[in-house]
Amino acid sequence: MQRILLAEDDESMRRFLARALERAGYEVRAFCDGAQAYKCLRREPFTLLLTDIVMPEMDGIELARRAADLDPDLKIMFITGFAAVALHPESTAPRNAKILSKPIHLRHLVDEVDRLLAA
């Protein structure tokens, strides 16, 4: 089973995303900030990091950068209302990360996750 590490500070959004991904057949571990997600990532292997960008403790870009350092094969996807931040040329976000803008329909999210993990 493919494992997804989800980092999203909005509790209702986090539950909503996790539930949709679990129904699609993925194992999901969800955290409210990047620091907690990173601690988990250091202990457990994942197939995909799905993260918001703007979060307390450690933002999604820093989380993604550190995650890519730990596991260069980890696929990374941002879900954010601030796509321009991740797309900025001086951003330290991993260049191969997929970016989806909020608001997002859950079917579209699952389809994009399926595509990314199939690649």
C-alpha positions, 0 to 999 in steps of 0.5 A: 500500500502506498503511504502518504504523509499529509501536513495541513494546519487547518484541522477540518481540511486535514480530516477532509483530505485524509478521509478522501485519500483513505477512501481511495485506498491510500494509507495516510498519516496526518499532522498539523504542522511541518515539524511533527510531519518531519519527525514522522518522516525521519522514522517511517518511509512514505511514497508521497508528501502532501503538504500545505505551504503556510503552516506554523512551526515549519512551513511546507517548503522547508518540510519538502526541502528537508524531506527531499534531502532524506529521501530523494525518491519521495514524491512531493505535492503542495496544496496551497492558496499561495501557489505563487510562493512555491513557484517563485524562482528563488523558492527552495521548494523541490523543483519536481514538486506538483502544486495544486491550488486551493480550493480543490475538489477532492476528486481532482486531488485523488486523480492528481495523487493517482497520476503522480504516484503512477509516474 
